[in-house]
Amino acid sequence: MVRARYPLPKDDFNKEVYGMNERYNGEDYIIVKALENGVTIIGLTRGRDTKFHHTEKLDKGEVMILQFTEHTSAMKFRGKAEITHRFGTVTSEAQIR
């Protein structure tokens, strides 16, 4: 556990509290199965500003295994998909327009 001294400048806060790259262990995987055509997976960056940095499209029945990296801190899913992670399985219910 990281013990931060407050207040911290934003850059120091990210490094100390979130471990920006130094403490990243890269063990979390996610499995995504598309339940319809055109499911979009969007990777979001770490750091001070969250930005889109990668997208993938899956068609019905396709499966992709994803891993959080030192650059990817969040993922967004558009479309109906089954998402399996270390906490269990969830189905996104958003329909592609």
C-alpha positions, 0 to 999 in steps of 0.5 A: 500500500502506498502512503501519500503525503498530502497535498501533492502536486498532480505529477507527484500524486500520480507517481506516488499514489497510482505508481505511474509505471514504477509499481505497475504489475500487469497481471489483470486480464479481461476476456471479451466475447462479442454477442453482436457484430461491431462491438468496439473496444476502446483503450484509455491511457494512464496519466494526468489526462485520459485519452483514447489510444487504441480501438478494436472491433469484434464481430459476433462470436469473436473473442479477444483477451486484453491486458491492462498495461503501463499505458492502458488504465481503462477500457470502454466497450460499445455494443453487446458483449460478455466481459469476463474478469477477475471479479466475475462476468458481466454482459454489456447491454448497450445496443450498437446504433 
